[in-house]
Amino acid sequence: MSTLNTPPTQSAGGVLLATLLLPGLASLVALAPTSAAAETAPEKSTIAVKYGSYSDSQPGWDRITATAPQVYVQAPIAGDWSIEASAVADNVSGATPYAHTQRSGASSGGKIGMSDERKAGDVKITRHMARSALSASVAYSTEHDYKSTAVGLDARWSSEDNNRTWTLGVGASNDTIDNTASGINTAINEHKNTHEIMGGITQVLTPTDIVQFNLTRGVGSGYFNDPYKSYDLRPNQRDTWIALARWNHYLEPFDASLRTSYRYYSDTFGVQSHTVGLDWVQPVGKLTFTPGLRYYSQTAADFYFDPVLTAQGQYDALGTLMRVVGLKGYKSADQRLSAFGAVTLSMKVAYAITPDTVVDLKVETYRQSADLYLSGKGSPGLDPFNAQFVQIGLTHRF
């Protein structure tokens, strides 16, 4: 078996980065690497407490800020069972753009002030066997205009030499959208349902190399509109394909690990995306440094419409409105459905106070722009988008 070098801290549950719902932040953490190992029940209990802070901006406009205190616990039960649970409370405030991302559109009354708190939690129970495990999970999230409930079931089993592990998982979620208190468009008791199935394999190639491949199919139906954006009408069906490949390589001369990943995404909205990630894990005594680089690029949805620009390249509000009025069928000005590219730089520093107690600090900066699109020319008329994420944490095993 490989002993790929990884820091003592692990991912602390499915909802610890619950601010993924915010624009841009999903690209910061969606490909957080996970370690590959043989299936065994945990020998110790683990508790992790983390605090995250997020902010984003566009030229001349600070938009969204969020804070997220988080807690995660894992404990063995009766030797062959374990339980995991996590909880988070997001406090979000700021303003959402009226149309596209032009500052001129926002300054002319085209933004909505917002403040919200989201509470979320999940519980996962796992039965560990000789070379396999079966897990069941449930998650719940609520805010003033959105509630989500999800359940999942996954199985993992390994070969006799523990060098190969297969994974099969299914999940379902039900979301309720109700923004009668505010918003541009009213959504009263609207629902969205999603079902997913995932299959994957993790293979130890050499004592210093582990590879992983996962394929996920998702089928979603219901309300996909954004009620806080004008002229937003989307299909009531959104099916997805996601392929994810990872390769972890241990470099013995440096006592370090190189973690690489590639993710392909495609959906029936017409969005296709590519994400490439690279992390270097370098222990130095009790410290572990993990610098990271990630590149993301996506095509625009079939029904996304570009803003009308003047001859000087400025946003033409009247011209854009006239274009919208003439559009038939589905349409959206949501920048998250446009064609753009993004780069994320990150650094995580973990310090092992003892072998079982670790403190860590992670900082990420995100830059999104049409100019970073894979072909070099994304959707026109979009202001660059910047985001910063800082998280501190303490993990203890006992």
N, C-alpha and C positions, 0 to 999 in steps of 0.2 A: 504493500500500500504506500501511496505517496504521503509525505509529510509536508505538503506545501505550506509555506510560512504564512500564517494569517494572524492578525492581532487578536488578543483575548476577547475583545468585544464582538458581539454578533448583532444582527438585525433584531430590533426589539419590537417585533409584532407588526401585524398588518395595518394598524391604524396610527402608529406613532408619527407618521408623516402625513397626517390627515389633511394638511393644507395643500395636498395634491390637487384639490378642487380649484385652487387659484390658477389663473392663466400663467403659463410659463414655468411654474414650479414642478409640474409633472416631468418636464424635460430635465430638471436638475437631478431627480432621484429615481426616475423610473427604472434605471438599469443598475441599481446598487448591487454589486456582485455578492454572491453567496458562496460559502465554502462547500465542497463536496466531501462526504465522509460516509463510512459504513453506518448502517442503521443500528443504533443502540439507545437504550433508555438513559436519560440524564442521571448522573450519580449525585449531583448536588442541585439545590434550588438556586434560582437566579432572580435578582431584582434589579431593574434598571430605571433610573429617573433621568429624564432629559427635558431640556427647555429649548425651544426653537423660536427664532425671530425671522420674519420674512418681510421684504419691502420691494416694490417695483416702481418704475418711473419711465416716462418718456420725456423728450426734450421740453423743458420748461414746465413739467407737470409731474408731481409726485402723486402716484395713484393709490396703490393698495399697501397697507401695512397689516401684519398679522403676528400674533404671538401664540405659542402652543406648548403649554406644559404637558408632559407625557409620563406615563408610568407603565412598566411591563414586569410581569412576574411569570416564572416557570417553576414548576415543582414536580418531582417524581411522586407517584402514588403506587403503593403496594408492589414496588419493584418493576413491574412490567408496564405500568401506565404513567402518563404524565399529563399535566394540565398547563396551559398557557393562557394568559389574559392580559389585555392592554387597554388603556383608556387615554383619551386626550380631550382637551377643551380648547378650541380655536377661538380667539377673539380677533375679528376682522373689521377693518374700517377703511374708508377711502371713497373713491368715486369710480363708476364704470363709464366707458366711452359711449357716446350716443350713436355714432356711426363710424365705421373704420377706426382709425386711430389718429386722425388729424387733430392737432391742437386747436386749429381754427374752429373745427366743429364743436369741440368741447367748450371753448370760451364763449360761444354764442348760445349758451343755455343748453348745450348738448351733453350734459353729464348729470348723473343721479348720485347724490350722496348716499352712502350705505354704511351700516354698522350692524354686525351680527355676531352671534356666538354659536358655535357648533360643538356639540358634545357627541363623542363616539366611543364605542368600545367593542371588543370582540373576545370570544372565548374559544379555545381549541383543546380538544381532548384526543390523546393519541394512545393507541395500544401497540406496544413494541413486542415483536416476536423475534425468533432467532435471526432471520435475515430479511425481515419485512416489518412494515408498520402500517396501521390504518388510522386515519385521522378524520374527525368530524368537527366542523367549526360553525359558529354563528356570529354575525356582526350586526350592529345597529348604530345608526347615526341620525341625529335630529338637529334641525335649526328652525327658525321661525317660518320658513316657507318651503322646507324640503325635508323629507324623511326617507330613510333608506334602510331596508332589512335584507340581509344576505345570508345564505347558508352554503356550506361546501363540504365535500367528501373527497378524500384523496388516499391513494394507496401507493406504497413504495416497496419494492422487493429487490434483493440483490442476488448476484451469482454466488456460487459456493466459495469463490476466492475473494468475494467482496470488492472486486475490481470493476464491476458493472452494476448499475442501479437503474431500474425502470420506474417511471412515475406515471400514474394515471389519475386525473382529477376531474370532478364535475362541480359546477357551482350555479347558483341562481340568485338573482336579486330582484327586489321590487321597490321602486321609488315612487313617492307621492310628491307632486309639485302643487303648491297652493300659495300664490302670491297676491291674494286679494287685498293685502294691506298696502302694497306699493308696486311699482313697476310700470313699464310702458304698456305692455299687453297683459291682460288678466288671464291667469291660469287657475281655474277653480277645480280642485280635486282631480288633477290630471295624473296619469300613471305611466310608468315606463318599466318594462320587464326585460331582463337580460338572462340568457342561459349560455353557459360556457362549458367546453370540454377541452382538456389539455392532456397531451401525452408527451413524455420526454425520456431521454436516456442520458446517463452520466457514465463516462468511461475513463478509467485510469489507463493511460497509454504507456507511460514509463514511470519510474519512481519520482520524476520531476514534472510530469505533465498530466493534467486532467482536462477533459473536454466535456461539454454538455450541449445538448440540443433539445429544445422544447417547441412544440407546435400547438397553438391554441386556436380554437374556432369559437366565435361568439355570435349569437343570434339575439338581436334586440328589437323590441316593438313598443310602440306607444308614443309618448310626447317627448320629442327631442328639441323643440323650439327653445330659444332663450327669451323668456318673457320680459327681460330687462333691456332688450334691444329692439329698435324699430325695424320694420321691414324684414322680420325674421320668420320664415316659414320653411320648415324642413320636412323631409319624408318621415313617415311614422314607422319606418323599418330601417334598421342599421345593423348589417351583418359585418363581421370582421374576421380577418386572418392575421395571426401574429406568429412569426418564426423568430426564435431567439437562439443564438449560438454563443457559447463562452469557451475560452481557453485560458487556463491558469498554468503558468510555467514558473518553476522554482529555479533561480539562478544561484547555484552553489557558491561561485566565487564572491558574490556580493551578499550572500545570505538574505536574498530578497526574492519577492515574487512579482511577476508581471501578470496582470489580469486584463484580458482583452474580451470584448463582446461586440456582437453585431445583432441588430434587431430590425426586422422588416415588418411593416404594418400596412394593411390594405383594407378598405371598407367600401360598402356600397354607396357611400356619399361621393366616392371618387377620390378620396384622400389616400395617398400612398406616401409612406415615410421610410427613411433610413436613419439608423442611429448607430454610431460607432463609438465605443468607449475604451479607454485605456487608463489603467491604474497601476502605480508602482508602490509595493508595500515594502518598506525598509525599516527593520528594527535596528535600534541603536541603544544597546543596554536595556533599560526599562522603558525607553521611548519607542514608539512605532510611528513613522511618518508615512502618509499615504497621499501623495499628490495625484491628481486625476485630470484627464482631459476628455471631453465628450463633444461630438459633433452630431447635429440633427438637421435633417432637411425633409420638407414635405411639399407635395403638390397641393393645389387648391381644390376644394370641393367643386363638384360639377355645377352647383347652383350659387357659388360665391360670385358676387359681382364687384368689379373694381370701381373705385370712385372716379368721377370725372375731374380732370385736372385742367387748369388754365394753361395758356401758352408758356407761362413762366414756371410751370410745374407745381403750382399751388392748388390746394383743395378748392373745388368749385361746388359749394353747397347747393346752389340752385340747379346746376347742371346735373349733379348726382341725384337730386330729388326727382328731376324730370326723367332720368334714366330708370329710377326705381319704379315710378308710376307706369312706365311702359313695359316693365317685365311681367311676364305671365308665369304662373306656376311657382315652384319652390325658389327661394332667394334668401340670401343672408349676407350681411356686411361684417360678420364676426371675424376679427383678425385671426382667430384660432383656426379658421377654415381657409385662410389665404395660403399662398405659396411663399414660403420663407425658409431661411436657414437659421441655425442657432449654434453658439459655442458656449460650453460651460467649462470653467476652470475651478478646481477644488483642491482643498488641502485639509487632511484630517491628521490630528496629532493625538495619540493615545499614550497615557503614562500609567504603568502598572505599579501602583503603590505596594501591592502584594500580588502574588500569583492569582489571587481571587478577587482583587479590587482594582478597578481601572477607572480613571477619569479620562475624558476625551473632549476635544474641541474640533468642530468641523466648520469650515467656511467655504461657501460657493458663490461664484459670481457668474451671471448668465447674460448673454447678449444675443438678441434676436433682431434680424434685419432681412429685408428682401434681398439685399446685396449678398447675403451669405447663403442664398439658395444654391443647390447643387449645380445647376446649370449656369449660375451667375446672374440670373435675372428673374426675381420673384415677382409677386404682385406689386403693382405700382401704387404710389400714394400712401404708403404706410410709414409712419414714424418708427425709428428704431425703438426697441423695447429692452429695458435693462432690469435685472432683478438680483437681489442679494439675499443669501440665506446663511444664518449663523445658528449653530446648535452646540450646546454644552451638555455633558452627560456624566453620570456616575453609574457604574455597573458593579455589583457585588455578588459573588457566589458563596454559598455556605451549606 
